[in-house]
Amino acid sequence: MPMIDVYAAQGTFNDKHTLAKDLAAAVMRWEKVPDLALFRNNTAAFVHDLPADSISNVAGDSNYVRVQVLTPVLDRDKQLGVVRELTDIVAAAAGDPQLTERTWVLITESPEGGWGLQGHANTGADIVAAARRALAEK
């Protein structure tokens, strides 16, 4: 159940809600989890507008986007797919195809027991058990 944070200069995106929804759906697809409320309701993206003068590379450019994905372990094919698709979604949402060259996607793996939901630090086994219960109720 990933959490996605997008950091960009104010005005980069006109429809932040759709961007957040599209990013969350893409990561959920790449994780290949079942289409259950457990995952739909706990996979989310947050778009953070920053003043343009608060972003800079060494050359002084501030037209970059940083996407950080906190997720369980992804194999290499899933890493490649997530990075490519999230980059493309960001550029499309900004209406700037060249933004693919200025979008940084960082995948951060959550530690075992590091998914806090409903006040409980869940392990991978806890989440699998919850998914199995939800599938059995379907």
C-alpha positions in Angstrom: 0.0 0.0 0.0 2.2 2.7 -1.3 2.3 6.4 -0.4 3.4 8.8 -3.1 4.6 12.3 -2.6 5.1 14.7 -5.5 7.0 18.0 -5.0 6.9 20.7 -7.7 6.9 24.4 -8.1 3.5 26.1 -7.7 1.6 26.2 -11.0 3.3 23.0 -12.5 0.0 21.1 -12.4 -3.5 22.4 -13.0 -5.4 19.3 -11.8 -3.6 18.0 -8.8 -6.4 15.7 -7.7 -6.4 13.8 -11.0 -2.6 13.6 -10.9 -2.7 12.1 -7.4 -5.4 9.6 -8.4 -3.6 8.6 -11.6 -0.2 8.1 -9.8 -1.8 6.0 -7.0 -3.7 3.8 -9.5 -0.5 3.3 -11.6 1.5 2.2 -8.5 -1.2 -0.2 -7.4 -1.3 -1.7 -10.9 2.5 -2.2 -10.9 2.4 -3.8 -7.5 -0.2 -6.2 -8.9 -2.3 -6.2 -5.7 -6.0 -7.4 -5.8 -8.6 -4.7 -6.5 -9.8 -4.5 -2.9 -10.9 -1.6 -0.8 -8.0 -2.4 1.6 -5.6 -1.4 -1.2 -7.7 1.2 -3.0 -8.4 3.1 0.3 -4.8 3.0 1.5 -2.8 3.7 -1.7 -2.6 7.5 -2.0 -0.6 10.3 -3.5 0.0 13.8 -2.1 0.9 16.7 -4.4 3.0 19.4 -2.7 3.2 22.9 -4.3 6.4 24.6 -3.4 7.5 28.2 -4.1 9.7 28.1 -7.2 12.6 29.7 -5.3 12.6 26.7 -2.9 13.8 24.2 -5.6 17.2 24.3 -7.3 19.7 22.0 -8.9 23.4 23.1 -8.8 22.9 25.1 -12.0 20.1 27.1 -10.4 17.2 25.5 -12.4 13.9 25.1 -10.4 11.8 23.4 -13.0 12.1 19.9 -11.6 9.6 17.5 -10.1 10.5 15.0 -7.4 8.3 11.9 -6.9 8.9 9.7 -3.9 7.2 6.3 -3.6 7.1 4.5 -0.3 6.3 1.0 -1.0 7.0 -2.6 -0.1 9.8 -4.3 -2.1 9.4 -4.1 -5.9 11.4 -6.4 -8.2 13.5 -4.8 -10.9 10.8 -5.0 -13.7 8.3 -3.3 -11.4 10.8 -0.6 -10.5 11.5 0.1 -14.1 7.8 0.1 -14.9 6.8 2.3 -12.0 9.5 4.9 -12.7 8.6 5.1 -16.5 4.9 5.3 -16.0 5.0 7.8 -13.1 7.4 10.0 -15.1 5.0 9.9 -18.1 2.0 10.7 -15.9 3.7 13.7 -14.3 4.7 15.1 -17.7 1.2 14.6 -19.1 -0.4 16.3 -16.1 2.0 19.3 -16.5 1.3 19.5 -20.2 5.1 19.4 -20.8 6.5 16.4 -22.6 10.0 17.7 -21.8 9.3 17.3 -18.1 10.2 13.6 -18.4 13.8 14.8 -18.5 13.4 16.8 -15.3 11.3 14.3 -13.2 13.1 12.4 -10.4 11.4 9.3 -9.1 12.8 7.8 -5.9 11.5 4.4 -4.7 11.8 3.9 -1.0 11.2 0.5 0.5 9.3 0.4 3.8 10.8 -1.6 6.6 9.0 -4.7 7.8 6.3 -3.7 10.3 6.5 -0.1 8.9 2.9 0.2 7.5 0.8 1.9 10.2 -2.9 1.5 9.5 -5.7 2.1 11.9 -3.1 2.7 14.7 -1.3 -0.6 14.1 2.2 -1.2 12.7 1.5 -3.9 10.1 4.0 -6.5 8.8 3.8 -7.9 5.3 2.1 -11.0 6.8 -0.5 -8.8 8.5 -1.4 -7.1 5.2 -1.5 -10.5 3.3 -3.9 -11.9 6.0 -6.1 -8.8 5.8 -6.2 -9.1 2.0 -7.1 -12.8 2.2 -9.9 -12.0 4.6 -11.2 -9.3 2.2 -11.0 -11.7 -0.7 -12.9 -14.4 1.3 -15.7 -11.8 2.0 -16.1 -10.9 -1.7 
